[in-house]
Amino acid sequence: MRDTLTFRNGHRITLLARGTDERGPYLRLEHQLPEADRQAGPHWHPVLSESWTLRRGRLRFKIDGSETVVHPGDSLTAPPRTVHEFWSEAPDTVFDHEIRPPLRHWEMFQLWHALDAAHKTTLRSRTPRNPLALALLWEYQDGYLAGIPAWLQHAAFGGLARLATRIGYRRRWLETVTHQD
């Protein structure tokens, strides 16, 4: 069974597969982007790596300071601890996205979708309006924003995520998300 999340801006994310192979646990997703736009600002992950394979359209990545334009059939990887960001540069862009190890990345997209469907995010960037929701997404993505010390993000977002749990905000949003352990 394939789960698909459709955001208000038309971005569709489909769960293609999750499992374990000779290289360890993975999550494979398909992204369909109706509009050319920034997809992710500069960030990095301490443990996980992300790989993208473009099927249709054009993507531009900046990984570890180096910019690359990706065309159909091209693949690109951001290893752990590497700052990366990317943009779709053509409408109707479609790409595969692999995360290793996936940690809670699918659950992050599910939470993000629930917030978006409830109009709790901005339409264009899908950024949560509530700092508690933003902290929960930060906690689920296992990553850090580039340029802001990790300890400061951990203190600020981690503290807000703990507060969201304490006051029941986490439970409110996660009740709509199916957890797969």
C-alpha positions as CSV (number, residue, x, y, z in Angstrom):
1,M,0.0,0.0,0.0
2,R,1.4,3.4,-0.9
3,D,0.6,6.4,1.3
4,T,0.5,9.8,-0.4
5,L,0.5,13.1,1.4
6,T,-0.7,16.1,-0.6
7,F,0.0,19.6,0.7
8,R,-2.1,22.7,0.0
9,N,0.5,24.0,-2.4
10,G,0.2,20.8,-4.5
11,H,3.4,19.1,-3.3
12,R,2.8,15.4,-3.2
13,I,5.0,12.9,-1.2
14,T,4.4,9.2,-1.8
15,L,5.9,6.5,0.4
16,L,7.5,4.1,-2.0
17,A,9.3,1.7,0.4
18,R,10.8,1.4,3.8
19,G,12.9,-1.5,5.0
20,T,16.5,-2.8,5.4
21,D,19.0,-4.0,2.8
22,E,22.7,-4.7,2.8
23,R,23.4,-1.0,3.5
24,G,21.0,-0.8,6.4
25,P,17.6,0.8,7.0
26,Y,16.1,3.1,4.4
27,L,13.1,5.1,3.4
28,R,12.2,5.8,-0.2
29,L,9.8,8.6,-1.2
30,E,8.6,10.2,-4.4
31,H,8.1,13.9,-4.5
32,Q,5.9,15.7,-7.1
33,L,6.4,19.4,-7.2
34,P,3.8,21.4,-9.2
35,E,5.7,24.7,-9.0
36,A,9.3,25.9,-9.2
37,D,10.4,27.0,-5.7
38,R,12.8,26.6,-2.8
39,Q,12.3,23.2,-1.3
40,A,14.7,23.2,1.7
41,G,16.9,25.8,3.2
42,P,20.4,25.2,4.3
43,H,20.5,22.4,6.9
44,W,22.4,19.3,7.9
45,H,21.8,16.0,9.6
46,P,24.2,14.4,12.2
47,V,23.4,10.8,11.3
48,L,21.3,10.4,8.1
49,S,22.2,10.8,4.5
50,E,19.8,11.9,1.7
51,S,19.9,10.9,-1.9
52,W,17.8,12.3,-4.8
53,T,17.3,10.9,-8.3
54,L,15.5,13.2,-10.7
55,R,12.8,11.7,-12.9
56,R,11.4,14.9,-14.5
57,G,12.1,18.6,-14.4
58,R,15.2,20.3,-13.0
59,L,16.6,20.7,-9.5
60,R,19.4,22.8,-8.2
61,F,21.3,21.7,-5.1
62,K,23.9,23.4,-2.9
63,I,25.8,20.7,-1.0
64,D,28.8,21.5,1.1
65,G,29.1,24.9,-0.7
66,S,29.1,23.5,-4.2
67,E,26.1,24.1,-6.5
68,T,24.9,21.5,-8.9
69,V,22.0,21.5,-11.4
70,V,20.4,18.1,-11.7
71,H,18.7,16.8,-14.9
72,P,16.4,13.8,-15.4
73,G,18.4,10.6,-14.7
74,D,20.9,12.3,-12.4
75,S,21.4,11.4,-8.8
76,L,23.0,13.3,-5.9
77,T,23.8,12.5,-2.2
78,A,24.3,14.6,0.9
79,P,26.2,12.6,3.4
80,P,25.7,13.1,7.2
81,R,27.0,16.4,8.6
82,T,27.0,18.0,5.2
83,V,25.1,21.3,4.8
84,H,22.6,21.1,1.9
85,E,19.7,23.0,0.4
86,F,17.7,22.7,-2.9
87,W,15.3,24.3,-5.3
88,S,13.0,23.0,-8.0
89,E,13.7,25.0,-11.1
90,A,10.9,23.7,-13.4
91,P,7.2,23.1,-12.8
92,D,6.0,19.5,-12.6
93,T,9.3,18.2,-11.2
94,V,9.3,14.6,-10.0
95,F,12.2,13.0,-8.0
96,D,12.9,10.0,-5.8
97,H,14.2,10.7,-2.3
98,E,16.1,8.1,-0.2
99,I,16.9,8.7,3.5
100,R,19.4,6.4,5.3
101,P,18.8,5.6,8.2
102,P,15.3,7.0,8.0
103,L,14.9,7.6,11.7
104,R,11.5,9.5,11.9
105,H,11.5,11.3,8.6
106,W,8.3,9.8,7.3
107,E,6.6,10.6,10.6
108,M,7.9,14.2,10.2
109,F,6.3,14.5,6.8
110,Q,3.0,13.1,8.2
111,L,3.1,15.6,11.0
112,W,3.9,18.4,8.6
113,H,1.0,17.3,6.4
114,A,-1.4,17.3,9.3
115,L,-0.4,20.8,10.3
116,D,-0.6,22.0,6.7
117,A,-4.1,20.4,6.2
118,A,-5.3,22.3,9.3
119,H,-3.9,25.6,7.8
120,K,-1.4,25.8,10.6
121,T,1.5,26.5,8.1
122,T,2.2,29.3,5.6
123,L,0.9,28.3,2.2
124,R,4.1,29.0,0.2
125,S,6.9,27.7,2.5
126,R,4.7,25.4,4.6
127,T,6.4,26.7,7.7
128,P,4.4,26.2,10.9
129,R,3.1,29.4,12.3
130,N,3.2,28.1,15.9
131,P,6.6,27.8,17.5
132,L,5.5,24.6,19.2
133,A,4.7,23.0,15.9
134,L,8.0,24.2,14.4
135,A,9.8,22.6,17.4
136,L,8.1,19.3,16.9
137,L,9.0,19.2,13.2
138,W,12.6,20.1,14.1
139,E,12.7,17.2,16.6
140,Y,11.4,14.7,14.0
141,Q,13.8,15.7,11.2
142,D,17.0,14.9,13.0
143,G,18.8,17.9,11.7
144,Y,20.0,21.4,12.3
145,L,19.6,24.7,10.5
146,A,23.0,25.8,9.0
147,G,24.5,28.9,10.6
148,I,22.9,28.6,14.0
149,P,24.9,26.7,16.6
150,A,23.5,23.1,17.2
151,W,23.6,23.6,21.0
152,L,21.4,26.7,20.6
153,Q,18.9,24.9,18.4
154,H,18.8,21.9,20.7
155,A,18.2,24.2,23.7
156,A,15.5,26.4,22.0
157,F,13.7,23.8,19.8
158,G,14.3,20.9,22.1
159,G,12.9,23.0,25.0
160,L,9.8,24.0,23.0
161,A,9.3,20.4,21.9
162,R,9.4,19.3,25.6
163,L,6.9,22.0,26.4
164,A,4.6,20.9,23.5
165,T,4.7,17.4,25.0
166,R,4.0,18.7,28.6
167,I,0.9,20.7,27.6
168,G,-0.6,18.1,25.3
169,Y,0.2,19.9,22.0
170,R,2.3,17.0,20.7
171,R,-0.5,14.5,21.4
172,R,-3.1,16.7,19.7
173,W,-1.2,16.6,16.4
174,L,0.3,13.2,16.6
175,E,-3.1,11.6,17.1
176,T,-3.7,12.3,13.4
177,V,-0.4,10.7,12.4
178,T,-0.1,6.9,12.0
179,H,3.1,5.7,13.8
180,Q,5.1,2.8,12.4
181,D,7.8,1.7,14.7
